Amino acid sequence: MTTIKTYTNLEIEKKDNSEVEIKAQIPQEIISKYKESAVKKLGKNIKIDGFREGHVPESVLLGKIGEQVILEEQVQMALADIYPDIIKDEKLAVIGRPEVSITKLAPNNPVEFKIKTALMPEFTLPDYKKIAGKVTITKDAGTVTDKELDEMLEQIKKGIAGQKKNSPDGKEKDEEKKPVELTDEFVKTLGDFKDLADFKVKIKENLSKEKQMKAKEKRRAEIIEAIIEETKIEIPAILVESELDKMLAQFKDDVAKMNIKFEEYLEKIKKTEESLRVEWKLDAEKRAKLQLILNKISIAEEIKVPEEDIKKEVDHILEHYKDAKPENVRVYIESVLTNEKVFQLLEEQK
């Protein structure tokens, strides 16, 4: 039995900086196979009097939204299956998000498309274990001096005084002028502390843990910087643009949390989206370079994340973000967990 190929007239042209352009056609008989699914998908979001939601007949739907809209949906659904086929058939090590454009679209005709994407750049990793081993944490990184402890105790006193000052309780407001004294009895009201001495010990332990964590983060950053410095890679422009998209999306999310409209915030800081992308380009290039390095180290070290760990994190995210696409969440989680394992490997080097 002969299987109809999902695409024809394939052309692959390699560009500079590891980018590649893919051109091909989708036969009309392949496009037609997606019509029922496209109609069903579009019909879910259309409300027409006299028909249950999601049960609008094709003839009625055509009159409502038009044949062109359905055809465009068919093509998008077909490309979602065809692109992975091309990658597999041609053994292309693609990275980043592809830029897809339809170059010819007409009813009852083959569809022509173009995909611009990037291939994994060819580069040599430096001796990353040796580099990581040279970056050390000082032995006294977690040491807390008496002065640091006293300063923290003063901050705690000021914090308590500030709470009293802002309290609606008249009695506490009257007491705000009195200096806060940390006594055995008072510290018991602050948490699970036996006495003042126990309170100081635990505060010192927390300060020590915080200093150790900061030292660890500093070492991680220095290891990354050193490896990046020793690695020569041509970064595909698509990867840089993808990183800029992520950075801008995160920035918009941060602004939204401040209950400010993004356009108003840009006006206030006298910036545009384009000017931000220009300012952030070097950081985006560094982030893209880092991800390429981490990917290659994970392959070299055969680092794999247990499936149960991935599933646990994916399920957790999907509980809070119902509209998220499971496949996208999985890719993100697997990348994050793999990166963390690479970081741990580097930090273990002595």
Sequence and secondary structure as in RCSB ss.txt:
>XXXX:A:sequence
MTTIKTYTNLEIEKKDNSEVEIKAQIPQEIISKYKESAVKKLGKNIKIDGFREGHVPESVLLGKIGEQVILEEQV
QMALADIYPDIIKDEKLAVIGRPEVSITKLAPNNPVEFKIKTALMPEFTLPDYKKIAGKVTITKDAGTVTDKELD
EMLEQIKKGIAGQKKNSPDGKEKDEEKKPVELTDEFVKTLGDFKDLADFKVKIKENLSKEKQMKAKEKRRAEIIE
AIIEETKIEIPAILVESELDKMLAQFKDDVAKMNIKFEEYLEKIKKTEESLRVEWKLDAEKRAKLQLILNKISIA
EEIKVPEEDIKKEVDHILEHYKDAKPENVRVYIESVLTNEKVFQLLEEQK
>XXXX:A:secstr
     S EEEEEEE STTEEEEEEEE HHHHHTTHHHHHHHHHTT   TTS TT   HHHHHHHH HHHHHHHHH
HHHHHHHHHHHHHHHT  EEEEEEEEEEE  TTS EEEEEEEEE        HHHHHHH    TTTT   HHHHH
HHHHHHHHHHHHHHHT S HHHHHHTTS     HHHHHTTSS SSHHHHHHHHHHHHHHHHHHHHHHHHHHHHHH
HHHHT      HHHHHHHHHHHHHHHHHHHHHTT  HHHHHHHHT  HHHHHHHHHHHHHHHHHHHHHHHHHHHH
TT    HHHHHHHHHHHHHH TTS HHHHHHHHHHHHHHHHHHHHHHT  
